[in-house]
Amino acid sequence: MHQPLRSFLDPEVLSRLAGIPLFARQPMQGTVSGRHQSPHRGSSVEFAEYREYVAGDDLRRLDWRAYGRSDRYYIKEFEADTNLRCCLALDTSGSMEFGSRGLTKIEYARRIAGTIAHLALLQGDAVGLTCIAGGVVRNIPPRRNPAHLSAVFDLLEAARPKGETQLPAALDELAETVRQRALIVIVSDLFVEPEALRRSFEHLRFRKHDVAVFHLLDPLELDFDFRRPMRFVDLEGGPSIFAEPNVIAARYLAAVRDYLDRLKQIVLESAVDYHRVNLSDDYEHVLARFLTGRTRRRGGR
C-alpha cells in the first residue's frame, strides 16, 4: 500500500507493530477468508469438533477411524477463519481540543486510529471511520481496498473538535447500523455519565460487536496541578468558572476517582476491552499492549 505521508503516522512505529496481528476477541463474520475465527464451521486446518453424519453432508469429511471405533458415521468440523470489520469511532467533540503538554487529545486520537486502520487493512481486514460529536458527524463504512484507506486518513486529518458530546446516542446508532459483527474501537475522553456509557456498551455487546475503548486523559485532568487562580473553560459550550485551585482540588480529585471507579466497574461488567490512556504515554506502547493482549486471549493463535 503506497500512502502519502500523514502527520499522525510514523513509518517506524507502523513497521514495528506490523508484526503483531490485530485479533478479534470473538467470532466474526466476513466475506473472505482471513485470520479471525468465524461463528460458522468451515474447512480450515484447525479441528473444532465431531458431529454425527446427516444426509447431504460431504462424504470427504467422514472420519473413517471414528467409524471403525464406534460403528457410527461422524463428520469432522473445523474452525472457519474470516476477515474482520474494524469500525473506528472517533470523538470529535470540543473537549478533544484540550492538551496541556503540546499534544492535544484529537492529535493523540489520530495516531491511535490511523495506526489501527493501517494495521487492519495491512492484514486484509475492512476499516471504517465514524466521527462523533453532537451525533454522527461523518461516517465512512468499512471496506477492504487500499484506496479506501486514503478516504479514512483524509477524514482523520480533516476532523476538528467542535460542539458538545452525545457519545452514547451515537454509539447506539452504530450498534443498529453496523449490521454484521465488528470490532468497534472507540477513541474518546468519555466526558459523559458512566451509566449512559453502560447502556451503550451493553447495546453494542448485545449486537455481538467486540468493543474496545481508548480513554484519553490529559495529565492535568488527572493531577489537577494548578498553582494559581484559573478560569476553567468548558470546551463544549458550557459556562466558564473562575476558581482558586487549592480550594477545589480535593473535591475535584475525589470526583475524578469516583468517576474512574464507576467506569472501571462498568467496563468490567460490559466485557469491554478498556484502555485508560494518559496523553504523556507513548502511543506505540499503548497500541502494543492492546494488540498483544488480544493475541494472548486467543491462546497465541
C-alpha positions as CSV (number, residue, x, y, z in Angstrom):
1,M,0.0,0.0,0.0
2,H,1.5,3.3,-1.1
3,Q,0.0,6.1,1.0
4,P,1.1,9.7,1.2
5,L,2.9,10.5,4.4
6,R,0.5,11.7,7.1
7,S,1.4,13.7,10.1
8,F,-0.2,11.2,12.5
9,L,1.6,8.2,11.1
10,D,5.1,7.1,12.0
11,P,6.6,4.6,9.4
12,E,8.9,3.1,12.1
13,V,6.1,2.6,14.5
14,L,3.9,1.0,11.8
15,S,6.8,-1.3,10.9
16,R,7.4,-2.4,14.5
17,L,3.7,-3.0,15.2
18,A,3.0,-4.8,11.9
19,G,4.5,-8.0,13.4
20,I,1.6,-8.1,15.9
21,P,-1.7,-9.3,14.4
22,L,-4.9,-7.5,15.3
23,F,-7.3,-10.2,16.5
24,A,-11.0,-10.1,17.4
25,R,-11.9,-11.4,20.8
26,Q,-14.9,-13.3,19.5
27,P,-16.1,-14.9,16.2
28,M,-16.5,-12.6,13.3
29,Q,-18.5,-12.8,10.1
30,G,-16.7,-11.6,7.0
31,T,-16.8,-12.0,3.2
32,V,-13.4,-13.6,2.5
33,S,-11.0,-16.0,4.2
34,G,-8.9,-14.3,6.8
35,R,-7.3,-14.8,10.2
36,H,-10.3,-14.3,12.5
37,Q,-12.5,-17.0,14.0
38,S,-15.9,-17.3,12.4
39,P,-19.1,-18.4,14.1
40,H,-19.6,-20.8,11.2
41,R,-17.8,-24.0,10.6
42,G,-15.6,-24.3,7.6
43,S,-12.7,-26.3,6.3
44,S,-9.5,-24.6,7.6
45,V,-6.7,-26.6,9.2
46,E,-7.7,-26.3,12.9
47,F,-10.0,-29.1,14.1
48,A,-13.1,-28.0,16.1
49,E,-15.3,-31.0,16.8
50,Y,-17.1,-34.1,15.6
51,R,-20.8,-34.2,14.8
52,E,-22.9,-37.1,13.5
53,Y,-23.3,-37.5,9.8
54,V,-26.6,-36.4,8.2
55,A,-27.8,-37.0,4.7
56,G,-26.3,-34.5,2.3
57,D,-23.0,-34.0,4.2
58,D,-19.8,-34.0,2.2
59,L,-18.6,-37.7,2.3
60,R,-15.0,-36.5,2.0
61,R,-15.3,-35.1,5.6
62,L,-16.3,-38.5,7.1
63,D,-13.8,-39.7,9.7
64,W,-13.4,-43.5,9.0
65,R,-11.3,-44.0,12.1
66,A,-14.1,-42.8,14.3
67,Y,-16.4,-45.1,12.3
68,G,-14.1,-48.0,13.0
69,R,-14.1,-47.3,16.7
70,S,-17.9,-46.6,17.1
71,D,-19.6,-48.1,14.0
72,R,-21.2,-44.7,13.5
73,Y,-20.6,-42.1,10.9
74,Y,-19.1,-38.8,12.1
75,I,-18.2,-35.6,10.2
76,K,-15.1,-33.6,11.1
77,E,-15.7,-29.9,11.6
78,F,-13.1,-27.2,11.5
79,E,-12.9,-23.6,12.5
80,A,-13.6,-21.3,9.6
81,D,-11.5,-18.1,9.6
82,T,-12.8,-14.9,8.2
83,N,-11.9,-11.3,7.8
84,L,-12.7,-8.5,10.3
85,R,-14.7,-5.3,10.1
86,C,-13.0,-2.7,12.1
87,C,-15.1,0.4,12.8
88,L,-13.2,3.3,14.4
89,A,-15.4,5.7,16.4
90,L,-13.6,9.0,16.9
91,D,-14.8,11.5,19.4
92,T,-14.6,15.0,17.7
93,S,-16.4,17.0,20.4
94,G,-15.0,20.2,21.7
95,S,-13.2,18.7,24.7
96,M,-10.9,16.7,22.4
97,E,-9.2,20.1,21.6
98,F,-7.5,20.1,25.0
99,G,-3.9,19.3,25.6
100,S,-1.6,20.7,28.3
101,R,1.7,19.4,27.0
102,G,1.8,20.2,23.3
103,L,-0.2,17.2,22.1
104,T,-4.0,17.6,22.1
105,K,-6.4,14.7,22.6
106,I,-7.5,14.8,19.0
107,E,-3.9,14.6,17.8
108,Y,-3.3,11.6,20.0
109,A,-6.5,10.1,18.8
110,R,-5.5,10.4,15.2
111,R,-2.3,8.5,15.9
112,I,-4.2,5.7,17.6
113,A,-7.0,5.5,15.0
114,G,-4.7,5.9,12.0
115,T,-2.3,3.3,13.1
116,I,-5.0,0.7,13.8
117,A,-6.6,1.5,10.4
118,H,-3.3,0.9,8.6
119,L,-2.6,-2.4,10.5
120,A,-6.1,-3.7,10.0
121,L,-6.0,-3.1,6.2
122,L,-2.5,-4.5,6.0
123,Q,-3.8,-7.9,7.2
124,G,-6.8,-7.8,4.8
125,D,-9.5,-6.5,7.1
126,A,-12.1,-3.9,6.4
127,V,-11.8,-0.5,8.0
128,G,-14.3,2.3,8.5
129,L,-14.4,5.6,10.5
130,T,-17.2,7.4,12.3
131,C,-16.7,10.9,13.7
132,I,-18.9,11.7,16.7
133,A,-19.8,14.9,18.5
134,G,-23.4,16.0,18.9
135,G,-24.2,12.9,16.9
136,V,-22.6,11.1,14.0
137,V,-20.8,13.9,12.2
138,R,-19.3,11.9,9.3
139,N,-19.3,8.2,8.6
140,I,-17.2,6.0,6.2
141,P,-18.4,2.4,6.1
142,P,-15.8,-0.4,6.4
143,R,-14.2,-1.5,3.2
144,R,-11.1,-3.6,2.4
145,N,-9.5,-2.0,-0.6
146,P,-6.3,0.0,-0.1
147,A,-7.6,3.1,-1.9
148,H,-10.3,3.3,0.7
149,L,-7.7,3.9,3.4
150,S,-6.9,7.3,1.8
151,A,-10.5,8.3,2.4
152,V,-10.3,7.2,6.1
153,F,-7.0,9.1,6.5
154,D,-8.4,12.2,4.8
155,L,-11.3,12.3,7.3
156,L,-9.0,11.7,10.2
157,E,-6.8,14.7,9.1
158,A,-9.8,16.9,8.5
159,A,-11.6,16.1,11.8
160,R,-11.8,19.2,14.0
161,P,-13.1,19.1,17.6
162,K,-16.3,21.1,18.0
163,G,-19.6,21.1,20.0
164,E,-20.9,19.0,22.8
165,T,-20.7,15.3,23.3
166,Q,-23.6,13.0,22.5
167,L,-21.4,9.8,22.5
168,P,-24.0,7.4,24.0
169,A,-26.6,8.2,21.4
170,A,-24.1,7.9,18.6
171,L,-22.9,4.6,19.8
172,D,-26.5,3.3,20.0
173,E,-26.8,4.4,16.3
174,L,-23.6,2.5,15.4
175,A,-25.0,-0.6,17.2
176,E,-28.0,-0.6,15.0
177,T,-26.4,0.5,11.7
178,V,-23.3,-1.8,11.7
179,R,-25.3,-4.9,10.7
180,Q,-22.6,-7.6,10.9
181,R,-20.3,-8.4,13.9
182,A,-17.5,-5.9,14.0
183,L,-14.6,-4.6,16.2
184,I,-15.8,-1.2,17.4
185,V,-12.8,0.9,18.5
186,I,-13.9,4.0,20.5
187,V,-11.3,6.7,20.9
188,S,-12.6,9.4,23.3
189,D,-12.2,11.3,26.6
190,L,-15.5,9.8,27.6
191,F,-16.9,13.1,29.1
192,V,-20.3,11.6,29.7
193,E,-22.0,9.9,32.6
194,P,-20.8,6.4,33.2
195,E,-24.3,4.9,33.4
196,A,-25.1,6.3,30.0
197,L,-22.0,4.6,28.7
198,R,-23.1,1.3,30.3
199,R,-26.3,1.2,28.3
200,S,-24.4,1.9,25.0
201,F,-21.7,-0.7,25.8
202,E,-24.3,-3.3,26.6
203,H,-26.2,-2.4,23.4
204,L,-23.1,-2.9,21.3
205,R,-22.3,-6.2,23.0
206,F,-25.9,-7.3,22.6
207,R,-25.5,-6.8,18.8
208,K,-22.4,-9.2,19.0
209,H,-19.8,-6.5,18.5
210,D,-16.4,-6.6,20.0
211,V,-15.9,-3.3,21.8
212,A,-12.5,-1.7,22.6
213,V,-12.1,1.7,24.2
214,F,-9.1,4.1,24.4
215,H,-10.0,6.5,27.1
216,L,-7.8,9.6,26.6
217,L,-7.0,11.8,29.6
218,D,-4.6,14.7,29.9
219,P,-2.1,14.8,32.8
220,L,-3.7,18.0,34.2
221,E,-7.1,16.3,34.3
222,L,-5.7,13.5,36.4
223,D,-3.4,15.5,38.7
224,F,-5.1,19.0,38.8
225,D,-1.7,20.5,39.2
226,F,-2.6,24.2,39.0
227,R,-0.7,26.8,41.1
228,R,-2.7,30.0,40.7
229,P,-6.3,31.1,40.3
230,M,-7.6,30.0,36.9
231,R,-10.5,30.4,34.6
232,F,-11.7,27.0,33.6
233,V,-13.4,27.0,30.2
234,D,-15.9,24.3,29.0
235,L,-14.7,23.5,25.5
236,E,-18.1,22.0,24.7
237,G,-20.0,25.3,25.3
238,G,-20.9,25.3,29.0
239,P,-20.2,28.3,31.3
240,S,-16.7,29.1,32.4
241,I,-15.7,29.0,36.1
242,F,-13.1,31.2,37.8
243,A,-11.7,29.3,40.8
244,E,-8.8,29.0,43.2
245,P,-7.3,25.5,42.6
246,N,-6.3,24.9,46.2
247,V,-9.9,25.4,47.3
248,I,-11.5,22.9,44.9
249,A,-8.6,20.4,44.3
250,A,-9.7,17.9,46.9
251,R,-13.3,17.8,45.7
252,Y,-12.2,17.6,42.1
253,L,-9.8,14.7,42.6
254,A,-12.4,12.9,44.7
255,A,-14.9,13.3,41.9
256,V,-12.4,12.1,39.3
257,R,-11.6,9.0,41.4
258,D,-15.3,8.2,41.8
259,Y,-15.9,8.6,38.0
260,L,-13.0,6.4,37.1
261,D,-14.0,3.7,39.7
262,R,-17.6,3.7,38.3
263,L,-16.3,3.5,34.8
264,K,-13.9,0.6,35.7
265,Q,-16.8,-1.4,37.1
266,I,-19.0,-0.7,34.1
267,V,-16.3,-1.8,31.5
268,L,-15.7,-5.0,33.5
269,E,-19.4,-5.8,33.7
270,S,-19.9,-5.0,30.0
271,A,-16.8,-7.0,28.8
272,V,-15.3,-4.0,27.1
273,D,-11.6,-4.1,26.2
274,Y,-10.8,-0.8,28.1
275,H,-7.5,1.1,27.9
276,R,-7.1,4.2,30.0
277,V,-4.5,6.4,28.3
278,N,-2.6,9.4,29.7
279,L,-1.5,11.7,26.9
280,S,2.0,11.5,28.3
281,D,2.0,7.8,27.4
282,D,3.9,6.6,24.3
283,Y,1.1,5.7,21.9
284,E,3.2,2.9,20.4
285,H,3.4,1.2,23.8
286,V,-0.4,1.7,24.3
287,L,-1.1,0.0,21.0
288,A,1.4,-2.8,21.6
289,R,-0.4,-3.6,24.8
290,F,-3.7,-3.5,23.0
291,L,-2.5,-5.9,20.3
292,T,-0.6,-8.4,22.4
293,G,-3.5,-8.5,24.9
294,R,-5.8,-9.7,22.1
295,T,-3.2,-12.3,20.9
296,R,-2.9,-13.8,24.4
297,R,-6.7,-14.1,24.7
298,R,-6.7,-16.2,21.6
299,G,-4.1,-18.6,23.1
300,G,-1.4,-17.3,20.7
301,R,-3.3,-18.1,17.5
